[in-house]
Amino acid sequence: MFEINGNVIKGDKKGTELGFPTANIEVKDGLEKGVFAGFIEYEGRRYMSAFFVGERKGVLEAHLLDYSGDLYGKNLIAKVVKKIRDILPYESDEKMKEIIEKDIKNTKKICLQG
């Protein structure tokens, strides 16, 4: 679908609070809003990733599956493969966690298909 190369910047830590930390990649405005599946390439490795593009202009939020560590200031390459869904309103943090867990399952399915 598209590829983005950008540096990780500080975010508001909402993903971390929900149990799904994200690397906030600084990008140009104009990305389609929604949730996407794809990969992050970092230091020669490739990580399945769920991406979120919302109201924060110039930011692509990436949740790297099976990665933990500090990525602030690092340069990442995001390869977005497929859109999973549009942005949904949610009534509580618990509901949002359920939605994100489904997004991660869909991300794995999409990324493992090749």
Residue frames as qw, qx, qy, qz and C-alpha x, y, z in Angstrom:
[[0.000, 0.886, 0.464, 0.000, 0.00, 0.00, 0.00],
 [0.190, 0.911, -0.160, 0.330, 2.61, 2.58, 1.11],
 [0.781, -0.118, -0.302, 0.533, 5.98, 2.94, 2.82],
 [0.145, -0.951, 0.034, -0.271, 7.11, 5.61, 5.27],
 [0.694, 0.072, -0.369, 0.614, 10.55, 6.34, 6.66],
 [0.183, -0.816, -0.009, -0.548, 10.57, 8.50, 9.79],
 [0.240, 0.283, -0.678, 0.634, 11.91, 9.19, 13.25],
 [0.475, -0.539, -0.694, 0.050, 10.16, 8.17, 16.47],
 [0.039, -0.471, 0.180, -0.863, 8.91, 11.10, 18.52],
 [0.041, 0.107, 0.777, -0.619, 7.30, 11.36, 21.96],
 [0.326, -0.433, -0.626, -0.560, 3.56, 10.78, 22.17],
 [0.451, -0.511, 0.153, -0.715, 0.93, 11.08, 24.87],
 [0.013, -0.244, 0.926, -0.289, 1.48, 7.49, 26.17],
 [0.729, 0.009, 0.142, -0.670, -2.20, 6.50, 25.70],
 [0.812, 0.238, -0.504, -0.175, -1.19, 3.26, 23.93],
 [0.332, 0.278, -0.780, 0.452, 1.16, 2.37, 26.77],
 [0.394, -0.145, 0.488, -0.765, -1.58, 3.07, 29.34],
 [0.840, 0.118, -0.032, -0.529, -3.86, 0.63, 27.46],
 [0.774, -0.257, 0.575, 0.064, -1.13, -2.03, 27.30],
 [0.751, 0.478, 0.348, 0.292, -0.28, -1.47, 23.62],
 [0.282, -0.698, 0.166, 0.637, 2.76, 0.83, 23.43],
 [0.651, 0.697, 0.259, 0.151, 3.30, 2.59, 20.12],
 [0.476, -0.223, 0.226, 0.820, 6.20, 4.16, 18.31],
 [0.283, 0.863, 0.291, -0.301, 4.97, 7.53, 17.07],
 [0.595, 0.060, 0.418, 0.684, 6.60, 8.05, 13.70],
 [0.092, 0.683, 0.030, -0.724, 6.83, 11.60, 12.43],
 [0.449, 0.312, 0.699, 0.461, 5.39, 11.77, 8.90],
 [0.074, -0.042, -0.249, -0.965, 3.99, 14.31, 6.48],
 [0.489, 0.278, 0.461, -0.687, 0.31, 15.15, 6.77],
 [0.554, 0.355, -0.378, -0.651, -2.19, 13.69, 4.38],
 [0.073, 0.094, -0.993, -0.017, -2.26, 10.03, 5.39],
 [0.587, -0.330, -0.518, -0.528, -5.59, 8.23, 5.20],
 [0.405, -0.406, 0.547, -0.610, -7.07, 7.82, 8.69],
 [0.916, -0.070, -0.216, -0.331, -7.71, 4.36, 10.07],
 [0.650, -0.484, 0.585, -0.017, -6.06, 1.19, 11.34],
 [0.674, 0.580, -0.422, -0.180, -3.66, -0.72, 9.10],
 [0.909, -0.278, 0.280, 0.134, -1.55, -3.90, 9.12],
 [0.598, 0.739, -0.279, 0.140, 2.04, -4.12, 7.97],
 [0.865, -0.118, -0.186, 0.451, 5.65, -4.24, 9.06],
 [0.150, -0.959, 0.235, 0.046, 8.29, -2.11, 10.73],
 [0.846, 0.276, -0.205, 0.408, 11.88, -2.53, 9.63],
 [0.287, -0.906, 0.254, -0.181, 14.43, -1.62, 12.28],
 [0.290, -0.663, 0.690, 0.021, 18.11, -2.57, 12.59],
 [0.242, 0.317, -0.864, -0.308, 17.83, -5.26, 9.93],
 [0.110, 0.212, 0.946, -0.219, 14.81, -6.95, 11.50],
 [0.333, -0.241, -0.459, -0.788, 11.18, -6.95, 10.45],
 [0.104, 0.172, 0.787, -0.584, 8.33, -6.76, 12.96],
 [0.096, -0.579, -0.725, -0.361, 4.64, -7.29, 12.28],
 [0.081, -0.155, -0.317, 0.932, 2.91, -4.05, 13.22],
 [0.050, 0.756, 0.649, 0.064, -0.53, -2.57, 13.66],
 [0.248, 0.088, 0.051, 0.963, -0.67, 1.09, 12.60],
 [0.005, -0.778, -0.591, 0.214, -3.04, 3.86, 13.61],
 [0.195, 0.180, 0.167, 0.949, -3.52, 7.18, 11.86],
 [0.118, -0.706, -0.667, 0.209, -5.90, 9.45, 13.73],
 [0.036, 0.966, 0.248, 0.067, -6.45, 13.10, 14.45],
 [0.466, -0.711, 0.246, 0.466, -2.82, 13.85, 15.40],
 [0.603, 0.791, -0.088, -0.057, -1.42, 15.43, 12.26],
 [0.339, 0.748, -0.559, 0.119, 1.93, 14.21, 11.07],
 [0.336, -0.418, 0.797, -0.278, 2.00, 11.03, 13.19],
 [0.789, 0.060, -0.542, -0.283, 1.74, 7.35, 12.32],
 [0.542, -0.504, 0.563, -0.368, 1.42, 5.27, 15.50],
 [0.688, 0.270, -0.661, -0.132, 2.96, 1.81, 15.21],
 [0.741, -0.441, 0.423, -0.279, 2.45, -1.04, 17.66],
 [0.408, 0.486, -0.767, -0.097, 5.28, -3.49, 16.97],
 [0.938, -0.236, -0.055, -0.247, 4.27, -7.05, 17.77],
 [0.943, -0.140, -0.065, 0.294, 6.89, -9.03, 19.69],
 [0.475, 0.457, -0.203, 0.724, 9.12, -6.02, 20.39],
 [0.450, -0.859, -0.219, 0.105, 9.98, -4.23, 23.60],
 [0.625, -0.102, 0.018, 0.774, 12.48, -1.48, 23.98],
 [0.024, -0.785, -0.128, 0.606, 13.06, 2.23, 23.62],
 [0.578, 0.427, 0.488, 0.496, 12.71, 3.55, 20.06],
 [0.003, 0.950, 0.162, -0.265, 12.69, 7.31, 20.77],
 [0.027, -0.820, 0.384, 0.424, 14.75, 9.16, 18.19],
 [0.494, -0.121, 0.795, 0.330, 15.30, 6.02, 16.10],
 [0.411, 0.369, -0.390, -0.736, 14.58, 5.89, 12.38],
 [0.548, 0.135, 0.812, -0.148, 12.01, 3.28, 11.35],
 [0.245, 0.115, -0.628, -0.730, 10.68, 2.14, 8.01],
 [0.536, 0.229, 0.624, -0.521, 6.96, 1.41, 8.07],
 [0.157, 0.046, -0.788, -0.594, 5.57, -0.79, 5.30],
 [0.524, 0.189, 0.457, -0.694, 1.80, -0.54, 5.43],
 [0.117, 0.007, 0.932, 0.342, 0.18, -3.51, 3.68],
 [0.216, -0.457, -0.747, -0.431, -3.59, -3.29, 4.16],
 [0.318, -0.321, 0.205, -0.868, -6.24, -1.19, 5.82],
 [0.118, -0.177, -0.947, 0.242, -8.07, -3.09, 8.54],
 [0.090, -0.734, -0.672, 0.040, -10.78, -0.59, 9.42],
 [0.030, 0.726, 0.069, 0.684, -11.84, 3.02, 9.80],
 [0.067, 0.192, -0.593, 0.779, -11.57, 4.81, 13.12],
 [0.461, -0.519, -0.686, -0.219, -14.30, 3.73, 15.55],
 [0.304, -0.623, 0.263, -0.671, -15.65, 5.64, 18.52],
 [0.576, -0.124, -0.781, 0.207, -15.35, 3.76, 21.80],
 [0.483, -0.739, -0.228, -0.410, -17.16, 4.16, 25.07],
 [0.662, -0.712, 0.232, -0.023, -14.44, 3.05, 27.50],
 [0.007, 0.686, -0.721, -0.096, -10.81, 2.03, 27.74],
 [0.574, -0.079, 0.809, -0.101, -11.92, -1.61, 28.18],
 [0.713, 0.594, 0.332, -0.171, -13.89, -1.47, 24.93],
 [0.329, 0.852, -0.380, -0.146, -10.90, 0.09, 23.19],
 [0.313, -0.483, 0.817, 0.025, -8.65, -2.74, 24.44],
 [0.704, 0.243, 0.657, -0.115, -11.06, -5.29, 22.94],
 [0.591, 0.791, 0.048, -0.152, -11.00, -3.47, 19.60],
 [0.082, 0.798, -0.590, -0.091, -7.19, -3.26, 19.60],
 [0.534, -0.245, 0.809, -0.023, -6.87, -6.98, 20.41],
 [0.733, 0.500, 0.454, -0.080, -9.03, -7.75, 17.35],
 [0.381, 0.887, -0.229, -0.125, -6.86, -5.40, 15.27],
 [0.215, -0.630, 0.744, 0.065, -3.74, -7.28, 16.38],
 [0.680, 0.091, 0.727, -0.031, -5.29, -10.65, 15.46],
 [0.639, 0.732, 0.221, -0.081, -6.20, -9.26, 12.03],
 [0.103, 0.873, -0.458, -0.131, -2.70, -7.82, 11.65],
 [0.454, -0.375, 0.805, 0.073, -1.12, -11.21, 12.32],
 [0.710, 0.378, 0.592, -0.050, -3.45, -12.90, 9.86],
 [0.487, 0.868, -0.002, -0.101, -2.70, -10.35, 7.13],
 [0.025, -0.815, 0.571, 0.090, 1.06, -10.32, 7.70],
 [0.540, -0.253, 0.802, 0.036, 1.37, -14.11, 7.80],
 [0.747, 0.530, 0.382, -0.122, -0.47, -14.44, 4.48],
 [0.654, -0.003, 0.373, 0.658, 2.53, -12.91, 2.81]]
